[in-house]
Amino acid sequence: AVSYTKDGSLLVTGSDDGFLAVWDLHRHVPTMVHHVAQAHASWITSVATLADSRRFATSGGDKKIHVWQLDQMYAPVHTFQTDGDVRTICTSNSDGQCPERLYSGSDSGLIQVFSMD
């Protein structure tokens, strides 16, 4: 799973062993600047960055969606429990007037909407 921040400075990756990494793309060679060895109890299925480029969300085979903040990578700042196996997540682009939302899609076709406010 992979996602760029809106400002293009960071790349967030998640792997099938639950490893989460944040890469700085403004350096001469992309450099890992943060990581979480067990971001999920299972594989990471999707990554989505939020509009502020400081937060991002991950979904995993453990039926959870974690919201992470760059200055607090030791633990998720929020966790949503889902009703199924989430395969993909995405965020709405907040214009400052509408609340930012996180959307998840599961194997069963279920779509869930979570508020990021």
KAWO-V535916 format. One record per residue. N is the residue number from 1. RES is the residue in one letter. PHI is phi as a letter, one per 20 degrees, with the letter a starting at -180 (NA if undefined). PSI is psi in whole degrees, 0 to 359 (* if undefined). Layout:
n->{N N}
res->{RES RES}
phi->{PHI PHI}
psi->{PSI PSI}
This chain:
n->{1 2 3 4 5 6 7 8 9 10 11 12 13 14 15 16 17 18 19 20 21 22 23 24 25 26 27 28 29 30 31 32 33 34 35 36 37 38 39 40 41 42 43 44 45 46 47 48 49 50 51 52 53 54 55 56 57 58 59 60 61 62 63 64 65 66 67 68 69 70 71 72 73 74 75 76 77 78 79 80 81 82 83 84 85 86 87 88 89 90 91 92 93 94 95 96 97 98 99 100 101 102 103 104 105 106 107 108 109 110 111 112 113 114 115 116 117}
res->{A V S Y T K D G S L L V T G S D D G F L A V W D L H R H V P T M V H H V A Q A H A S W I T S V A T L A D S R R F A T S G G D K K I H V W Q L D Q M Y A P V H T F Q T D G D V R T I C T S N S D G Q C P E R L Y S G S D S G L I Q V F S M D}
phi->{NA b b e f g e m e c c d c c c f d n f d c d d e e e e g c g c f d b b c f c f c f b f e e b c c e e f f m d c b c c d c f e m c d d d d c g e b f f a f e b c d e d e a f f d b c b d e e f e n d d f f c d d c c d g f n f d d c c e e e}
psi->{143 145 141 150 158 324 357 8 336 151 130 129 147 145 176 352 12 5 130 134 146 128 134 118 355 0 165 318 131 131 132 124 341 152 156 117 322 68 330 156 353 196 155 121 332 154 138 132 151 166 332 355 11 345 154 164 149 145 151 169 353 9 30 151 124 140 127 151 135 325 7 53 358 340 153 146 342 148 132 133 133 166 4 184 107 129 332 150 153 165 155 153 107 136 10 339 329 143 145 140 153 131 140 146 135 170 326 354 358 133 129 148 130 139 139 7 *}
